[in-house]
Amino acid sequence: MSDENRLNAHSVTLAYGKRLIVNDLSVSIPDGKVTVIIGPNACGKSTLLRALARLLKPQAGEVTLDGVEIGKIPTRKVAKRLGLLPQTPIAPQGILVSDLVSRGRTPHQSAFQQWSEADEEAVLDAMQATQTLDLAGRRIEELSGGQRQRVWIAMALAQQTELLLLDEPTTFLDLPHQIEVLNLVRKLNRQQGRTIVVVLHDLNLACRYADHIVAMREGAIVEQGVPESVITVDVMLRVFGLKCDVITDHLSGTPMVVPAVEDYI
C-alpha cells in the first residue's frame, strides 16, 4: 500500500457496535483514477466507504487524508476536499430540487462568506451535468427514483471536491441512465482530474469504467488492480461463488463476465 495517495486506510477494523464488518483492512485509493469497489451484498463495501468519508470511526487503525488522520481534520475542511453520496440519502420533506442541490455548497459558506456567483455557477453546472435543470422547481418527493438519484448526484457535484465517493449511484436507474451517470463519472475524472470511488454491483459496467477495481468478500480485500487482473474466472469464484467465463467485450476491449447459467437452473 502506497502512502503517496491522498486517501488511505491503514489496518482498519470497522464495526457497528459489537458486529464486526471489516477487520485489519488496508487500501490506498489511486489519485486521479476511477476506483470501483465490488463484492457480494453485506461484504463491507458501504462500510468501508463510510470510513473513508469520516462517517464511521475505525475501532482500530486509521484513515488518512493528505497524510493526516481524517478524524483530526475539521469537518468543514474534510467536506471541502471529499464528497460522499451515500446509498440511501434522506431529504427534508417538501424541499425543492434546487434547494437540495444548493446544499452541496454548505461547506463553502461561513459567516464571512455568503452565497456568491461562484456558488450559483457550481449549482448550475452540477444540474446541467446531471440533466436536472428542468426539475429545479419540483419537490424531491414528487420525483421518480431515477430522477431523485440524479438530483442527489447533482448535490454531490455542486460540492466541487477533488475526491468523490459514490455508494451505488446507479441504484433505481434504467440502463441508459446508468450509462449517463457513469459517463459523467468518467468525464469528471478525465477532464477535471477528480479521484472517484464508486460502489457498483454490475461487474461488466465496473470493468468498462474502472481504472482500478477492489474486490471484497466478508470484510476483506480478495484482489485489487486493473480490471484485467481482478475480473478473472478464479477471482469471481472466490468473491461471488460464481461459475463463469470471462471474455473480452468487443466494444470496449474490457473484461466481460458471462455466468454459467446452466449450473443454476
Rosetta blueprint (number, residue, H / E / L):
1 M L
2 S L
3 D L
4 E L
5 N L
6 R L
7 L E
8 N E
9 A E
10 H E
11 S E
12 V E
13 T E
14 L E
15 A E
16 Y E
17 G L
18 K L
19 R E
20 L E
21 I E
22 V E
23 N E
24 D E
25 L E
26 S E
27 V E
28 S E
29 I E
30 P L
31 D L
32 G L
33 K L
34 V E
35 T E
36 V E
37 I E
38 I E
39 G L
40 P L
41 N L
42 A L
43 C L
44 G L
45 K H
46 S H
47 T H
48 L H
49 L H
50 R H
51 A H
52 L H
53 A L
54 R L
55 L L
56 L L
57 K L
58 P L
59 Q L
60 A E
61 G E
62 E E
63 V E
64 T E
65 L E
66 D L
67 G L
68 V E
69 E E
70 I H
71 G H
72 K H
73 I L
74 P L
75 T H
76 R H
77 K H
78 V H
79 A H
80 K H
81 R H
82 L E
83 G E
84 L E
85 L E
86 P L
87 Q L
88 T L
89 P L
90 I L
91 A L
92 P L
93 Q L
94 G L
95 I L
96 L E
97 V H
98 S H
99 D H
100 L H
101 V H
102 S H
103 R H
104 G H
105 R H
106 T H
107 P H
108 H H
109 Q L
110 S L
111 A L
112 F L
113 Q L
114 Q L
115 W L
116 S L
117 E H
118 A H
119 D H
120 E H
121 E H
122 A H
123 V H
124 L H
125 D H
126 A H
127 M H
128 Q H
129 A H
130 T L
131 Q L
132 T L
133 L H
134 D H
135 L H
136 A L
137 G L
138 R L
139 R E
140 I H
141 E H
142 E H
143 L L
144 S L
145 G H
146 G H
147 Q H
148 R H
149 Q H
150 R H
151 V H
152 W H
153 I H
154 A H
155 M H
156 A H
157 L H
158 A H
159 Q L
160 Q L
161 T L
162 E L
163 L E
164 L E
165 L E
166 L E
167 D E
168 E L
169 P L
170 T L
171 T L
172 F L
173 L L
174 D L
175 L H
176 P H
177 H H
178 Q H
179 I H
180 E H
181 V H
182 L H
183 N H
184 L H
185 V H
186 R H
187 K H
188 L H
189 N H
190 R H
191 Q H
192 Q H
193 G L
194 R L
195 T E
196 I E
197 V E
198 V E
199 V E
200 L L
201 H L
202 D L
203 L H
204 N H
205 L H
206 A H
207 C H
208 R H
209 Y H
210 A L
211 D L
212 H E
213 I E
214 V E
215 A E
216 M E
217 R E
218 E L
219 G L
220 A E
221 I E
222 V E
223 E E
224 Q E
225 G E
226 V L
227 P H
228 E H
229 S H
230 V H
231 I L
232 T L
233 V H
234 D H
235 V H
236 M H
237 L H
238 R H
239 V H
240 F H
241 G L
242 L L
243 K L
244 C E
245 D E
246 V E
247 I E
248 T E
249 D L
250 H L
251 L L
252 S L
253 G L
254 T L
255 P E
256 M E
257 V E
258 V E
259 P E
260 A L
261 V H
262 E H
263 D H
264 Y H
265 I L
